[in-house]
Amino acid sequence: MSRFIQFAFLAGLFTFNSCAIKNQIPTYWQNERNFNSEIYATTEANYYNADDQISIKIFNNDQYMDIILETNSTNTVRKIYNLGLSVWFDPESKLKNNYAINFPMPAESPYSEETFINYLTHFSLIEFNEELLDRFQVYEVVNTKKNETLSISTLQEEETYKVKLSSKKGVLFSYHLRVLMSEFYSENLSGDEIIGIGIASINEANEEYHSALSSKEYINKRMEKLKVGYNQTPFELTEWWTNFKITTKPK
């Protein structure tokens, strides 16, 4: 290998590593063990995804990892209702779909823009929170490495996972997920852990939204229509991944 090629290779490797380190967003260390603590609402977001107007906050301690997703976009909430929400984890930070919590599950009948706005306007803040609690009571835990999917009720006392949907003053839709750190890491954190978090729809907007007898051409035409005008983005959430550096306890 010539010196020039060696230099180019090392320079490229350095650039790649620099970008990777730069793109790792640190989590918040949080001693709080109370799942309903106000600290989760008042802390600034770690990251904001402009495509679907979703902010994400990630907290951890030696026992739990807490993820909070929030949005004020009615169109984004409609996507979540219609197609469900997947939060994917990759403890190896290679951005692979290894482990997911699917919640809420997709609505049986998809909402149009008009019907969803009408649906939302029927509720007061208290009523909407009750609606979220009543409507969404089942979530899935997907482990692709073990090829298993578990269906769990939000009403169960579950130690490994905990999820909650809510609406509050200033935040139309808030999603809180808690997972035991032991699902991903050993008891003692080294300070080198980096986890990939992926956000996506459970389903894709495809022919299930039309009659099974519809032609492929008609389906494609309808899909293109959904992507123009008010809906400038695809009907499903834009899938995105971010690497987070797990924070260790301050000394």
C-alpha positions as CSV (number, residue, x, y, z in Angstrom):
1,M,0.0,0.0,0.0
2,S,1.5,3.4,-1.0
3,R,2.0,6.1,1.5
4,F,-0.6,8.3,-0.2
5,I,-3.2,5.5,0.0
6,Q,-2.3,4.8,3.6
7,F,-2.7,8.5,4.5
8,A,-6.0,8.8,2.6
9,F,-7.3,5.7,4.4
10,L,-6.2,7.0,7.9
11,A,-7.6,10.5,7.1
12,G,-10.9,8.9,6.0
13,L,-11.1,6.7,9.1
14,F,-10.3,9.8,11.4
15,T,-13.1,11.8,9.6
16,F,-15.6,8.9,10.0
17,N,-14.8,8.5,13.7
18,S,-14.9,12.2,14.3
19,C,-18.4,12.4,12.7
20,A,-19.6,9.4,14.7
21,I,-18.4,10.9,18.0
22,K,-19.9,14.3,17.1
23,N,-23.3,12.7,16.3
24,Q,-23.6,11.0,19.6
25,I,-26.0,12.9,21.8
26,P,-25.5,12.5,25.5
27,T,-28.5,11.4,27.6
28,Y,-29.5,13.0,30.9
29,W,-28.4,11.3,34.1
30,Q,-31.5,11.2,36.3
31,N,-31.5,9.9,39.9
32,E,-35.3,10.2,39.9
33,R,-37.0,6.8,40.1
34,N,-40.6,8.1,40.0
35,F,-42.1,7.4,36.6
36,N,-44.5,10.3,37.0
37,S,-41.9,12.9,38.0
38,E,-42.4,16.5,36.6
39,I,-38.7,16.5,35.8
40,Y,-39.5,14.7,32.6
41,A,-41.8,17.4,31.4
42,T,-39.6,20.4,32.3
43,T,-36.3,19.2,30.9
44,E,-35.2,20.5,27.4
45,A,-35.3,18.0,24.6
46,N,-32.1,16.2,23.5
47,Y,-33.1,16.2,19.8
48,Y,-35.8,17.5,17.5
49,N,-36.9,15.9,14.3
50,A,-38.3,18.5,12.0
51,D,-39.8,16.2,9.4
52,D,-42.6,15.1,11.8
53,Q,-42.1,17.8,14.5
54,I,-41.2,15.3,17.2
55,S,-38.9,16.1,20.1
56,I,-37.1,13.4,22.1
57,K,-35.7,13.4,25.6
58,I,-33.7,10.5,27.0
59,F,-32.8,10.0,30.6
60,N,-31.0,7.2,32.3
61,N,-29.6,6.0,35.6
62,D,-28.1,2.7,36.5
63,Q,-31.6,1.1,36.7
64,Y,-33.8,2.7,34.0
65,M,-33.8,4.4,30.6
66,D,-36.7,6.8,30.0
67,I,-37.6,8.1,26.6
68,I,-40.1,10.9,26.1
69,L,-41.4,11.8,22.6
70,E,-43.6,14.9,22.3
71,T,-45.3,16.7,19.4
72,N,-47.9,19.5,18.9
73,S,-48.5,18.5,15.3
74,T,-52.1,17.1,14.7
75,N,-50.9,15.6,11.4
76,T,-48.1,13.7,13.3
77,V,-50.5,12.5,16.0
78,R,-52.9,11.3,13.2
79,K,-50.0,9.3,11.6
80,I,-49.3,7.7,15.0
81,Y,-53.0,6.9,15.5
82,N,-53.4,5.4,12.0
83,L,-50.1,3.5,11.7
84,G,-48.8,3.1,15.3
85,L,-45.5,4.1,16.7
86,S,-42.3,2.0,16.9
87,V,-39.4,2.8,19.1
88,W,-36.4,0.7,18.1
89,F,-33.3,0.0,20.2
90,D,-29.8,-1.0,19.0
91,P,-27.4,-1.3,22.0
92,E,-24.6,-1.9,19.5
93,S,-25.3,1.5,17.9
94,K,-25.2,0.0,14.4
95,L,-28.7,1.4,13.7
96,K,-30.3,-2.0,13.2
97,N,-33.9,-3.0,14.0
98,N,-33.0,-5.4,16.9
99,Y,-35.5,-4.6,19.6
100,A,-38.7,-2.5,19.6
101,I,-41.6,-1.3,21.7
102,N,-44.7,-0.9,19.5
103,F,-47.2,1.5,21.1
104,P,-49.8,2.6,20.4
105,M,-51.0,0.0,18.0
106,P,-52.6,1.2,14.8
107,A,-56.2,2.2,14.7
108,E,-58.6,-0.3,13.1
109,S,-60.1,2.4,10.8
110,P,-57.7,5.1,9.6
111,Y,-58.6,8.8,10.1
112,S,-58.7,11.3,7.4
113,E,-57.3,14.8,8.2
114,E,-60.9,16.2,8.6
115,T,-62.2,13.3,10.7
116,F,-59.2,13.4,13.0
117,I,-59.5,17.1,13.7
118,N,-63.2,16.6,14.5
119,Y,-62.3,13.7,16.8
120,L,-59.8,15.8,18.7
121,T,-62.1,18.8,19.1
122,H,-64.6,16.6,21.0
123,F,-62.5,16.3,24.1
124,S,-61.4,18.6,26.9
125,L,-57.8,18.1,28.1
126,I,-59.0,15.7,30.9
127,E,-61.3,13.8,28.6
128,F,-58.5,13.4,26.0
129,N,-56.2,11.9,28.6
130,E,-59.0,9.5,29.6
131,E,-59.5,8.6,25.9
132,L,-55.8,7.8,25.5
133,L,-55.9,5.6,28.6
134,D,-59.0,3.7,27.5
135,R,-58.2,3.5,23.8
136,F,-54.6,2.2,24.0
137,Q,-54.1,-0.6,26.4
138,V,-51.9,-3.1,24.5
139,Y,-48.3,-2.8,23.4
140,E,-45.9,-5.2,21.7
141,V,-42.3,-6.0,22.6
142,V,-40.4,-7.2,19.6
143,N,-37.0,-9.0,19.9
144,T,-35.8,-9.8,16.4
145,K,-32.7,-11.7,17.6
146,K,-34.9,-14.1,19.5
147,N,-37.6,-13.9,16.8
148,E,-40.3,-13.3,19.5
149,T,-43.1,-10.8,20.0
150,L,-44.8,-10.3,23.3
151,S,-48.2,-8.6,23.8
152,I,-48.5,-6.8,27.1
153,S,-51.3,-4.8,28.7
154,T,-50.6,-1.3,30.0
155,L,-52.8,-2.3,33.0
156,Q,-50.3,-5.0,34.1
157,E,-47.7,-4.4,36.7
158,E,-44.7,-4.8,34.4
159,E,-41.2,-4.3,35.8
160,T,-39.2,-4.4,32.6
161,Y,-41.2,-2.0,30.5
162,K,-43.7,0.8,31.2
163,V,-45.5,3.1,28.8
164,K,-47.8,6.0,29.0
165,L,-49.5,8.4,26.6
166,S,-50.7,11.8,27.8
167,S,-51.7,15.3,26.7
168,K,-51.0,18.3,28.8
169,K,-51.0,22.1,28.7
170,G,-48.6,23.1,25.9
171,V,-48.1,19.6,24.6
172,L,-50.7,17.9,22.5
173,F,-49.2,14.4,22.6
174,S,-46.6,13.0,24.9
175,Y,-45.3,9.5,25.0
176,H,-43.2,8.1,27.9
177,L,-41.4,4.8,27.7
178,R,-39.3,3.3,30.5
179,V,-37.1,0.2,30.0
180,L,-34.8,-1.5,32.5
181,M,-31.2,-0.8,31.6
182,S,-30.4,-4.5,32.3
183,E,-32.2,-5.3,29.0
184,F,-29.2,-3.8,27.2
185,Y,-26.3,-3.5,29.5
186,S,-24.5,-5.2,32.4
187,E,-25.0,-3.9,36.0
188,N,-22.0,-1.5,35.9
189,L,-21.9,1.1,33.1
190,S,-18.4,1.7,31.7
191,G,-19.2,5.1,30.2
192,D,-18.5,3.9,26.7
193,E,-22.1,2.7,25.9
194,I,-23.8,4.1,22.9
195,I,-27.3,3.2,21.9
196,G,-29.1,3.7,18.6
197,I,-32.8,4.8,18.9
198,G,-35.1,4.6,15.9
199,I,-38.5,6.1,15.5
200,A,-40.9,4.9,12.8
201,S,-44.5,3.8,12.1
202,I,-45.4,0.2,12.9
203,N,-47.1,-0.1,9.5
204,E,-46.6,1.6,6.2
205,A,-49.3,3.5,4.3
206,N,-50.0,1.1,1.6
207,E,-52.8,-0.8,-0.1
208,E,-54.4,-1.7,3.3
209,Y,-55.9,1.7,3.1
210,H,-57.8,0.8,0.0
211,S,-60.1,-2.0,-1.2
212,A,-58.3,-5.3,-1.7
213,L,-59.8,-5.3,-5.2
214,S,-58.2,-1.9,-6.1
215,S,-55.7,-2.0,-9.0
216,K,-52.1,-1.3,-8.3
217,E,-52.3,1.8,-10.6
218,Y,-55.2,3.2,-8.5
219,I,-53.4,2.6,-5.3
220,N,-50.2,4.3,-6.5
221,K,-52.3,7.3,-7.8
222,R,-54.0,7.6,-4.4
223,M,-50.7,7.4,-2.6
224,E,-49.3,10.2,-4.7
225,K,-52.3,12.3,-3.9
226,L,-51.7,11.9,-0.2
227,K,-48.2,13.3,-0.7
228,V,-49.3,16.7,-2.2
229,G,-50.9,19.8,-0.8
230,Y,-51.4,19.7,2.9
231,N,-49.7,16.3,3.3
232,Q,-46.2,17.1,1.8
233,T,-44.6,14.2,3.6
234,P,-45.5,10.5,3.2
235,F,-48.5,9.3,5.1
236,E,-46.4,7.4,7.6
237,L,-43.8,8.8,10.0
238,T,-40.4,9.5,8.5
239,E,-38.1,6.8,9.9
240,W,-35.1,8.3,11.7
241,W,-32.3,7.0,13.9
242,T,-30.1,8.8,16.4
243,N,-27.1,7.6,18.4
244,F,-27.1,8.5,22.1
245,K,-24.2,8.2,24.5
246,I,-25.3,6.7,27.8
247,T,-24.4,9.0,30.7
248,T,-22.8,7.6,33.8
249,K,-23.4,8.8,37.4
250,P,-21.5,12.1,38.1
251,K,-18.7,11.6,40.6
